[in-house]
Amino acid sequence: MDIYTKAVKPSDIEIPKNSVADPIFQTSVYSFKEIDEVDELLGGQREGYSYTRGGNPNYDGLAQFIASLENAERAVVTSSGTASLLAAILALQPKPCTIYLPREIYGGTVGICRRILGPMGYNTQWVDTHNLESLRNSLSESPSILIAESISNPLGRVSPLRDVIEVAHSAGCLVIVDNTFATPFHANPLEWGADLIVHSATKFIGGHSDVVLGLIAGSATTIRVVQEIVDVAGFTPDPFASWLALRGARTLALRMERASQNALTLASTLEGMRGVDRVYYPGLRSHPDHDIAKDLLGRGFGAIISLSLKGGYNAVQEMIHRLELVRFVPSLGDVTTTLSHPVVASHRELSEEEKQIVGIDPSIVRLSIGIETVGDIIHDFEQALS
């Protein structure tokens, strides 16, 4: 061979099958000797990989891991949490239908429904998932989807989802539960009857602020439909991102256990701290959904706290300036404690009137609690608020 040919020739090294850590399959395509083999792969008669948009061992490794944690038959990985939600909606209801949203839903979910699905003919309606009779009266018999969160963003609301899902199903309404805040460590919504579970794996599952990914879990039949949408629509993630997320997810249980313990201690301390008007955390007796959270959530109440400051927006800005350990970021789920401002970040999609109904205003900040020594986090807030 000439040097130009040698320089581009693929390696002949056989990939070992006994490595402890999953290898990274950073390839866009696979080679074959037989046309029939590719035909059978693309036709679904043979297991394997041909083109990474349609499948990759790193996606499958992460998907298998999450399916196991969620007690699901199958799971699929997508390029982001919003891609997961959109693929889940299209898989359950490919034709325009009514989408029911609780008032406290994440602003990005509202954005998908308004900006993408609305122009396609989907109709969005607000519902109250804390009042079963009101919910029952709001649901129609026409094709529909209810999207709920196991723990809401940002005020930590917890609906009685076992009953909510039963009411929805009795009206012929399918249910998607966003389990991002609770993670499989605290909740498995498929056991409550949910039709599909979605996650932003960017958050606690990845856990280190270095990947953007989404996950969907459910029955094998439904996930096959989801997988087709992910492939055709190009919602496929990068193999390396999937590898990173699985690497981070291996410590999910340890991280969530520690972060949840820290969150409960910090939330209890913040309630009596100078300058704090109110603390929102489902682990506190003062939270309106504390009893429901005790019933539905296991191993604690999650790592998200929200609080409002007496001085409003100016006090929030001053606190951010003074914090030394806690950083201001428009996301969550890192190993360190971070802070976000819902009005300008996660919920900017809502109108001013909608924010008021939900109870979000410029005085509200959302904390994502990390795995530091909780005393150091408490001290940082004490000095910042002093």
Secondary structure, 3 states (H helix, E strand, C coil): CCHHHHHHCCCCCCCCCCCCCCCCCCCCECCCCCHHHHHHHHHCCCCCCCEHHHCCHHHHHHHHHHHHHCCCCEEEEECCHHHHHHHHHHHHCCCCCEEEEECCCCHHHHHHHHHHHCCCCCEEEEECCCCHHHHHHHCCCCCEEEEEECCCCCCCCCCCHHHHHHHHHHCCEEEEEECCCCHHHHCCHHHHCCCEEEEECCCCCCCCCCCCCEEEEECHHHHHHHHHHHHHHCCCCCHHHHHHHHHHHCCHHHHHHHHHHHHHHHHHHHCCCCCEEEEECCCCCCCCCHHHHHHHCCCCCCCEEEEEECCHHHHHHHHHHHCCCCEECCCCCCCCCEEECCCCCCCCCCCHHHHHHHCCCCCEEEEECCCCCHHHHHHHHHHHHC
